[in-house]
């Protein structure tokens, strides 16, 4: 899922039927007077998950064939974000089928072992390592939710995640970044972020990960970020900064606890200046800002970790924009969905809306 250099700029009032079989997520303290999960949000989530469930292909994938590994992983994460464990709960079968699809895509031997093959048609230039990162993230989160999945061999799943981690570790560039393919000859920021997220998820699930790989990647993102908090396309070639790259970089640094880093503070402040629907960050932007779902997903993660008034301001605007742009059939069809299929945009949109559920480790803050 290559994002080209010229284009790129990761429950209040709920009815019982709307809740998955999990504990009720906790809202912020009542004294804040602010509710994250409104009835309208819950209705949009239910509608969106229903759309994904009925549009999943027979082979367990989503998308238009351009980036099936990435799109399936992103859509699958939307179900996990709602607490739907594989093989259990309302959408558990959809999650299980997605896992089977990805396991079939995972190389079994030789140099391809553990590599989640996107196939020949990848859209927007192609990037197998974006898919690799999202697939390892999804499989690790599913594995972490439940060690035993009906009709999924636990050892096979663990081996696929472990082998996927080894592919990521083995293809890291000397400067800490990653390339569009598992070839350490170039580095690019949006790819690097997906690999860090995947490695952290795998480690959280009990899979052995070389911490030196993560440390080098964090240093890469830190070096790629200017003093003003803007993250660049590549540490090797430099290039432009952008909203989406900055959002991705800040989400990783914030996720790893670097809250007091001056770059992170400035970077998150710059994201807040581009609130969704405010004219500078919307689904009708041109090539430089057209990565609406990718950019806003990482911005939402970053500002969730920031918390406080920054989170309330961002999520209120983000939630409003997503509720306004959801299609009648439950999908989100703007921006990147045209390139990768509705599962791409819908999966990212649903993850953003469900962050307040706090079911997954990547959607949790210290103290949650």
N, C-alpha and C positions, 0 to 999 in steps of 0.2 A: 504494500500500500504506500507507494512512494508519494511523498508530498514534495513536489518539485521546488527547486531553488527559487524560481520565479513566482511560485504560487504560495508557498508556506509563509505564512507570516513568521486518558488516562487518568401523636395521632388523636389529634382531638376529634371528637364526634365521629369516630369510625363505627361502622356497623360490624357486627361479628363476622358477617360473610366476607367483608373486605379484608379482614386480617388473615395473614398466613398463620400456620400453626407454630407461632413463636410468642415469646413474651411481648407485651405491648411496649413499643419504643417510647422513650421518655422525652418529653418536650423540655425546653429550657425552663429554669425556675419561673414559677407563676408570676413573680414580682416583675419580670421583664415585660409582661403584658403582650407578648408576641408568641404566636403559634406557628411552628414550622410546617406541620402537616394539616392543611385545611381540608374540609370535605371535598372541595373542588379538586384538590391535588390528588386525593385518594381515588376519586372517580376517574381522573385522567390516567393514573397509574393502572388501575384495573382495566380500563379500555385499551391501553397500550399493550399490556401483557397479553390480553385476549387476542389482539391483532398478531402479535408475534407467535402465539401458540397456534393459530390457525393458518399462518403463512409459512411455517417451517416446512422445508422440503422433506420428501420421503427419506432421503439419506441423512437427515438430521441437521442440515445446514440452512443458512439464510443467505440472501444476497443475490446479485445478478450474475455471479460467476467471476466478477472482476477481482475479488479478494475474499474468497470463501472462508479461509481460516480466520482472518481478522474479523470479518463481519459476524461469523458464527460465534466467535469468542465474545465479542461485544454484546451481541444479543443474549447469549447465555448468561453473561454477567448481570444483565437486567433482571433475570429471574432470581439469581442468587441474592441480589441487592434487596429483594423483597422477602428474603428468608425461605425461598423455595428450594429445599435441599434436593439433590438428585435422587429420583426414584421415590420421592415422598411428596406430600402436599399436592395442591391443585395442579401445579405446573412441573412437578417432579419428573414426569416422563419426558417432557420437552428438554429438560436439562440433561437427563440421561442420554437421550438421542444425540444431543450436541456433543457430549463426551465421546460417544461411540464414533461419531464422524471424525473428530479430531484424532482419536487414537488410530483410526485407519489412515490418516494423513501423516502420521509420525513415522519417520524412517526407522527401519528395524535393524539395519546392519551397516557396516562400513562407514564411510565418511558422512553419509546421510543420516546415521542413527540419531534419533531425537529431533531431527529437523522437520518442522511442520510444513509440508509442501503446499504452497499456495497454487501450484499449477502454472500453466502457461499464460493465462490471461489475468493480469493483475491490476489493470486500471491505473490511471494517473501516473504512468511511468513504471509502476511495479516496485514492490519492496517486500521480499520474503521475511525480513527481520521484524518489520512491524507486526506481521502476523504471528511470528514466533513469540514475540513478547506478550501479545494479547492472549495467545493460546496457553502459554505457561502460566500466566496470571490466572486465567479462568480455571484451568485444571487444578492448580494449586489451591485456589479458594474453594473449589468443589470438594477436593480431597480433604481440606482442613475442616469443612463443615461436618463431614461424616466419613469415617474411615472405611465403612462397609456400604457399598452402593449395590442395590439389587441388579443382577445381570451385568455387573461390571467387575472384572477381576481386579481386586485391590492391588495385587503385585504388579499387574500390567499397567495400571494407572500410575502407581508410584514410580515405576521404571520409566514411563514416558515423561513424567515431570523431571525426574533425575537426569535422564538423557537430554531433555530440552535445556536444562540448566547447564549441562556440560557444553552444549552447542554455543550457548550465550557466552560462557566463560572463555571458551576457546577461540571465539571470533572477536574478542575485544581488541581494539587498537592499542598501540603502546601509550597513547595519550589518554586512554580511558574511555574513548567513545566507541560507537559502533557504526557500521556501514549498512546500506540498504540490503545487502546480501551477507552471508557469513564469511566475509572476506575482509580482514583487517587492513585494508589499503586506503580507507577513507573514513571520515567520521561525520556524523550529522546529528544535530540536536534532538529532533523529534523521534528518531530511532532510539537514541540513547536513553531517553526518558522511559520508553516502553520496556527496555531491558532492565533498568533499575527497579521499576515497579514489579516486574515478573520475579526478579531475584529476591526481593523482599517478601513477596507473597509465598514463594517456595520455602524460604527460610522460616517464615511464620508457621508453615505447615509441617515443619520438622524435616525438611529436605536439606541435606548438607550443601552449603553454599560457601565459596571462598570469600571471606569478608574483604580480602584485598581487592577483589574485583569490584565490589560495591564501593569501597573507599576510593578507588581510582575513578569510578564513574561519577561519584559526587564531586570529586575535585575537578573533573572535566566540566561539569555543569557550572561549578563555581567560577572556573577560569573563563568559561564561555559567556558569563554574565558581566556586563559592563558595570562600573560603579553606580550608574543610575538605575540599576535593577533590570535592564533590558537584556534578554538572552539572544545570542547570535546563532546563525544557521550552522556554523561549523567552527571548531577551534582551529582546524588546519587552514581552511580557506577564508575564514572570517564571514563575510557576507552580511546580509541585512539582519536587523532585529525585527521582531513582530509581536503582535498580541499573542498569537498561538504558541510561539516558541517561548515567550516569557511566561505564559500561563503554565506550560509544561514544566519548565525549569523550576518555577516557584513551588509547584505542587510537590516535586520531589524533595527540594530542600526543606520545605515546611514539614512534609511528611516525616522526614528524618530528624525533626526536632530543632532545626536551625532557626528558631523564631526570632532570636535577637540579632541575627545577621543583618547588617545594615543594607546589604543588597536585597535581601528578602523583603525587608520592610518597604524599600523603595519600589521593588518590583510589584508587590501586592498593591501598593498605592496606585501604581500606573494601571493595574487591571481595574481598579475601582473607578478610574476616570473614564473607562469604556464600558459602562454598564449596558447590559443587553437592552435593546429597544431605545437607546438614547441617541441614536444617529450615527455612532461610530462603530457599532458592533451588532450587526443584524443579518438576517439570512439572505439579504439581497446584495451583499457586498461583492465586489469584483474579486479578481484572482488573488490580490494581495491579502485580502481579509476574508476570503470565502470559506475558510475552514471553521465554520460556525460551531459545529458539534464538537470537533476535536478541541478547539481552543476553549470553548466555554466549559467543557467537561473538566479540563485541567484547571481552569480558573476557579471553578466551583470547588474542586478539591483543595486548592491552595487557600482559598478564603474560608473554607470550612475549618481548616487547621488553624487559621489565624484567629477565628472565633470573634466573639464580642459584637460590637456595632458594625464592624466591617463585614462579618458574615450575614448579619441581619439585612444590611443594606444590599449586599450582593444577591443573596438568595431570594429576597423579595422581588427584585427586578428580574432575576433569572427565571424564577417560578412563573411570574406573570407573562414573560415572553413565551415560555414553553406552553402554557395553557392557552395562550392566544393563537399559537401556530399549529396546534395539534389538528390533524385532519379528522373528518367525521368518522372515518373507519378506524381511528385510534392510532394511526401512524404519524410520523413526522416526515414529510416528503421534501423539505427544502434542502438547500446546500448540498452536502456530500451524498445525500441519499440518491441523487441522480447518477452518481458515479458508481456506487457500490450496492445500491438497493436500499429499500426502506428499512431493512433490519439494522443497517448501520446507524442512521440518524435516530431511529426509534430506540435502539438499544442504548445509545449515549444519553438521549433525553430522559429515558426512564431511570437510568443510573443517577443522573443529576437530581431528579425529583425524589429519589428514594434514599439519598444520603442521610437524611434525618432519622431513618430507621436504625442506622448504626449496626446492622447485622454483620457486616464484613469488617475484618481488621483494617482495611484501607479506608474505611469510613468511620473510624473511631479516633477520638482525640484522647490524650492522656487524661485520665480521670473519668472518662465515660463509663 
